Amino acid sequence: MKIAIVAAMAEELAPFREVFSSTILWEKGKTKIEAVNPQLFLVQSGIGKANAAATSAWLCEKVQPDLMINTGSTGSFRKDFALGDVVYTNQFIYSDVDATGFDYAFGQVPQMPAGYPVAPKWLQVIETVLAQATIPAHQGLIVTADSFMSDQTSVAAIRQKFPEIIASDMESAAIAQIAHFYDIPVINLRGISDHVGEKAPDTFTDTLDLAATQAFKAVKALIDYYQIA
């Protein structure tokens, strides 16, 4: 199995780079694609949906992975989830796309699926692997927007649209959308860096390294499960 690990920021890939030696295969703009071995790749996409989508297209064309793992930090919509806990989504969906005037679902890009579900087999693998590794984790809906969730009004509006939401990020649905064209599965394993709201930016700064480390542990457990490193 060929696995590509995709994170937006250098800080989110730092724990991987401390453990795995890699060589740069390709670099353009904010994107870096690095090979650890023929089966494992580290990818830095840059922040936001446009960077994530461009990186995913290049990755799917140049590497053609069998699985893409999106990792890094995320803002939790659940106060009862601890900072550093791992979360993973059962569906990728946008929270800042609105074409409902044309009878699309909220969050649905016109002429694209309303969401990108994660296949049950992948959810089962994640649950099993993380349980065996005794890593605290929560499954639920993680949405994607080109916004950091610090504005209370925006947070409340998203909660109303997606009552089941557990967290938000700025890349994963864009990665899933591009991977959909190539029929490549995507999962995400992210560490909670903050609880959404006005204090989120300060908490994010203080907790980013913890979130990245916990996400790394979860992804590393999955890599070990497939025995590719």
VOLUMLO-602648 format. One record per residue (C-alpha): residue in three letters; x negated, y, z. Coordinates in Angstrom, 1 decimal. Each point is the difference from the previous one (the first is absolute). Layout:
VOLUMLO-602648
['ALA', [X, Y, Z]]
...
END
This chain:
VOLUMLO-602648
['MET', [0.0, 0.0, 0.0]]
['LYS', [-1.2, 3.5, -0.9]]
['ILE', [0.9, 2.6, 2.6]]
['ALA', [-0.3, 3.8, -0.3]]
['ILE', [0.2, 2.0, 3.3]]
['VAL', [1.2, 3.5, -0.7]]
['ALA', [-0.2, 2.9, 2.5]]
['ALA', [0.4, 3.8, -0.6]]
['MET', [-2.9, 1.3, 2.1]]
['ALA', [-3.6, -0.9, 0.7]]
['GLU', [0.8, -0.1, 3.7]]
['GLU', [2.6, -2.7, -0.6]]
['LEU', [-2.6, -2.1, -1.9]]
['ALA', [-2.8, 0.6, 2.4]]
['PRO', [0.6, -3.2, 2.1]]
['PHE', [-0.1, -2.1, -3.2]]
['ARG', [-3.2, 1.7, -1.2]]
['GLU', [-1.7, -0.7, 3.4]]
['VAL', [0.7, -3.7, -0.5]]
['PHE', [-0.2, -0.6, -3.7]]
['SER', [-2.8, 1.0, -2.4]]
['SER', [1.3, 1.2, -3.3]]
['THR', [-1.0, 1.5, -3.3]]
['ILE', [1.8, 2.7, -1.9]]
['LEU', [1.6, -1.3, -3.2]]
['TRP', [1.8, 3.2, -1.0]]
['GLU', [0.4, 3.5, 1.3]]
['LYS', [2.1, 2.9, -1.3]]
['GLY', [1.4, 3.0, 1.9]]
['LYS', [1.1, -1.3, 3.5]]
['THR', [0.0, -3.6, -1.2]]
['LYS', [-2.7, -2.5, 0.9]]
['ILE', [0.3, -3.7, -0.9]]
['GLU', [-2.6, -2.1, 1.8]]
['ALA', [-0.7, -3.7, -0.3]]
['VAL', [-0.9, -2.0, 3.1]]
['ASN', [0.0, -3.3, -2.0]]
['PRO', [1.9, -1.3, -3.0]]
['GLN', [3.1, -0.5, 2.2]]
['LEU', [0.0, 3.1, 2.2]]
['PHE', [0.1, 3.7, -0.9]]
['LEU', [0.1, 3.2, 2.1]]
['VAL', [1.9, 2.9, -1.6]]
['GLN', [0.1, 3.6, 1.1]]
['SER', [3.0, 1.7, -1.7]]
['GLY', [0.1, 3.5, 1.4]]
['ILE', [3.0, 1.4, 1.8]]
['GLY', [3.5, 0.2, -1.4]]
['LYS', [2.2, -1.6, -2.6]]
['ALA', [-1.8, 1.3, -3.2]]
['ASN', [-3.4, -1.2, 1.2]]
['ALA', [1.4, -3.3, 1.1]]
['ALA', [1.8, -0.6, -3.3]]
['ALA', [-3.0, 0.9, -2.1]]
['THR', [-2.2, -2.2, 2.1]]
['SER', [2.4, -2.9, -0.2]]
['ALA', [0.2, 0.2, -3.8]]
['TRP', [-3.8, 0.0, -0.3]]
['LEU', [-0.3, -2.8, 2.5]]
['CYS', [2.6, -2.2, -1.8]]
['GLU', [-1.7, 0.5, -3.3]]
['LYS', [-3.6, -0.4, 1.1]]
['VAL', [0.2, -2.5, 2.8]]
['GLN', [3.4, -1.8, -0.6]]
['PRO', [0.3, -1.1, 3.7]]
['ASP', [2.4, -2.7, 1.1]]
['LEU', [1.0, 2.0, 3.1]]
['MET', [-0.3, 3.6, 1.0]]
['ILE', [-0.1, 0.8, 3.7]]
['ASN', [0.7, 3.7, 0.8]]
['THR', [-1.4, 0.9, 3.4]]
['GLY', [-1.0, 2.9, 2.2]]
['SER', [2.1, 2.2, 2.3]]
['THR', [3.7, 0.8, 0.2]]
['GLY', [2.3, 2.2, 2.0]]
['SER', [2.6, -1.9, 2.1]]
['PHE', [3.6, 0.9, 0.2]]
['ARG', [0.4, -2.3, 3.0]]
['LYS', [-1.1, 1.5, 3.4]]
['ASP', [-0.1, -3.4, 1.5]]
['PHE', [-2.8, -1.1, -2.4]]
['ALA', [-3.4, 0.6, 1.6]]
['LEU', [-2.8, 2.0, -1.7]]
['GLY', [-2.2, -2.6, -1.7]]
['ASP', [2.7, -2.5, -0.5]]
['VAL', [0.1, -1.6, -3.4]]
['VAL', [3.1, 0.4, -2.2]]
['TYR', [0.8, -1.5, -3.4]]
['THR', [2.9, 0.6, -2.3]]
['ASN', [2.6, -2.4, -1.5]]
['GLN', [0.7, 2.5, -2.8]]
['PHE', [-1.8, 2.9, -1.7]]
['ILE', [2.2, 3.1, -0.6]]
['TYR', [-0.4, 3.7, -0.4]]
['SER', [1.6, 2.4, 2.4]]
['ASP', [-0.5, 3.2, -2.1]]
['VAL', [1.6, -1.0, -3.3]]
['ASP', [3.6, 1.1, -0.7]]
['ALA', [1.7, -0.7, -3.3]]
['THR', [3.4, -0.8, 1.7]]
['GLY', [1.6, 2.5, -2.4]]
['PHE', [-0.5, -2.7, -2.7]]
['ASP', [1.4, -2.8, 2.2]]
['TYR', [-3.5, -1.3, 1.0]]
['ALA', [-0.5, -1.0, 3.6]]
['PHE', [-1.8, 2.5, 2.2]]
['GLY', [-3.7, -0.8, -0.2]]
['GLN', [0.3, -1.5, -3.5]]
['VAL', [-2.1, 1.3, -2.8]]
['PRO', [2.2, 0.1, -3.1]]
['GLN', [-0.2, -3.1, -2.2]]
['MET', [-2.0, -1.8, 2.7]]
['PRO', [1.2, -2.4, 2.8]]
['ALA', [1.6, 1.5, 3.1]]
['GLY', [-2.8, -1.6, 2.0]]
['TYR', [-2.8, -2.6, -0.2]]
['PRO', [0.8, -2.8, 2.4]]
['VAL', [-2.8, -2.1, 1.5]]
['ALA', [0.5, -3.7, -0.8]]
['PRO', [1.0, -2.1, 3.1]]
['LYS', [-3.0, -2.2, -0.5]]
['TRP', [-2.3, 2.9, 0.6]]
['LEU', [1.9, 1.2, 3.0]]
['GLN', [-0.2, -3.5, 1.4]]
['VAL', [-3.8, -0.2, -0.6]]
['ILE', [-0.5, 3.4, 1.7]]
['GLU', [2.1, -1.0, 3.0]]
['THR', [-1.8, -3.3, 0.4]]
['VAL', [-3.5, 1.4, -0.4]]
['LEU', [0.5, 2.9, 2.4]]
['ALA', [1.6, -2.2, 2.6]]
['GLN', [-2.9, -2.5, -0.1]]
['ALA', [-2.4, 3.0, 0.3]]
['THR', [2.1, 1.4, 2.9]]
['ILE', [0.3, 3.4, -1.7]]
['PRO', [3.0, 2.1, 1.1]]
['ALA', [2.0, 0.7, -3.1]]
['HIS', [3.5, 1.2, -1.1]]
['GLN', [1.8, -0.7, -3.3]]
['GLY', [2.4, 2.5, -1.4]]
['LEU', [0.6, 2.7, -2.6]]
['ILE', [-2.9, 2.3, -0.7]]
['VAL', [0.8, 2.9, -2.4]]
['THR', [-2.3, 2.1, -2.1]]
['ALA', [0.0, 3.8, -0.6]]
['ASP', [-2.5, 2.7, -1.0]]
['SER', [0.4, 1.5, 3.4]]
['PHE', [-1.6, -0.5, 3.4]]
['MET', [2.9, -0.5, 2.4]]
['SER', [-0.4, 2.9, 2.4]]
['ASP', [3.1, 2.1, -0.9]]
['GLN', [2.9, -0.9, 2.3]]
['THR', [2.6, 0.9, -2.5]]
['SER', [-1.5, -2.2, -2.7]]
['VAL', [-0.4, -2.9, 2.5]]
['ALA', [3.6, 0.3, 1.0]]
['ALA', [1.2, 0.0, -3.6]]
['ILE', [-2.1, -3.2, -0.8]]
['ARG', [1.4, -1.7, 3.1]]
['GLN', [3.5, 0.7, -1.2]]
['LYS', [-0.7, -1.4, -3.5]]
['PHE', [-1.9, -3.1, 1.3]]
['PRO', [1.3, -0.9, 3.5]]
['GLU', [-2.1, -3.2, 0.0]]
['ILE', [-3.3, 1.9, -0.6]]
['ILE', [-3.0, -0.9, 2.1]]
['ALA', [-2.8, 2.1, -1.6]]
['SER', [-1.1, 2.2, -2.8]]
['ASP', [-3.1, 0.3, -2.2]]
['MET', [-1.1, 1.9, -3.1]]
['GLU', [-1.0, -2.7, -2.4]]
['SER', [1.5, -3.5, 0.3]]
['ALA', [3.1, 0.4, -2.2]]
['ALA', [-2.1, 1.5, -2.8]]
['ILE', [-2.3, -2.9, 0.2]]
['ALA', [2.9, -2.5, -0.1]]
['GLN', [1.6, 1.9, -3.0]]
['ILE', [-3.1, -0.4, -2.1]]
['ALA', [-0.7, -3.6, 1.1]]
['HIS', [3.6, -0.8, -1.0]]
['PHE', [-1.0, 0.7, -3.7]]
['TYR', [-2.7, -2.6, 0.3]]
['ASP', [2.0, -2.5, 2.1]]
['ILE', [-2.6, 0.2, 2.8]]
['PRO', [1.2, -0.4, 3.5]]
['VAL', [-0.7, 2.7, 2.6]]
['ILE', [0.2, -0.2, 3.8]]
['ASN', [-1.0, 2.6, 2.6]]
['LEU', [-1.6, -0.3, 3.4]]
['ARG', [-0.4, 3.4, 1.7]]
['GLY', [-0.9, 1.2, 3.4]]
['ILE', [2.2, 2.6, 1.8]]
['SER', [-2.0, 3.3, 0.3]]
['ASP', [2.8, 2.2, 1.2]]
['HIS', [3.7, 0.3, 0.8]]
['VAL', [1.8, 2.2, -2.5]]
['GLY', [0.8, 3.6, 1.1]]
['GLU', [-1.7, 3.3, 0.8]]
['LYS', [-2.8, -1.6, 2.1]]
['ALA', [-0.9, -2.5, -2.8]]
['PRO', [-2.9, 1.8, -1.5]]
['ASP', [-1.9, 0.3, 3.3]]
['THR', [0.7, -3.6, 0.9]]
['PHE', [-1.0, -1.2, -3.5]]
['THR', [-3.4, 1.7, 0.4]]
['ASP', [-0.6, -1.6, 3.4]]
['THR', [1.3, -3.5, -1.0]]
['LEU', [-1.1, -0.5, -3.6]]
['ASP', [-3.0, -2.1, 0.9]]
['LEU', [2.1, -2.3, 2.3]]
['ALA', [2.7, -0.4, -2.7]]
['ALA', [-2.6, -0.8, -2.7]]
['THR', [-1.7, -2.5, 2.3]]
['GLN', [3.2, -1.8, 0.9]]
['ALA', [1.1, -0.1, -3.7]]
['PHE', [-3.4, -1.4, -0.8]]
['LYS', [0.4, -2.8, 2.5]]
['ALA', [3.3, -1.0, -1.5]]
['VAL', [-1.3, 0.1, -3.6]]
['LYS', [-3.2, -1.9, 1.0]]
['ALA', [2.2, -2.8, 1.6]]
['LEU', [1.8, -0.3, -3.4]]
['ILE', [-3.3, -0.1, -1.9]]
['ASP', [-1.3, -2.7, 2.4]]
['TYR', [3.3, -1.9, -0.6]]
['TYR', [-0.8, -0.2, -3.7]]
['GLN', [-3.7, -0.7, 0.6]]
['ILE', [-1.2, 2.5, -2.6]]
['ALA', [-2.6, 2.0, 2.0]]
END
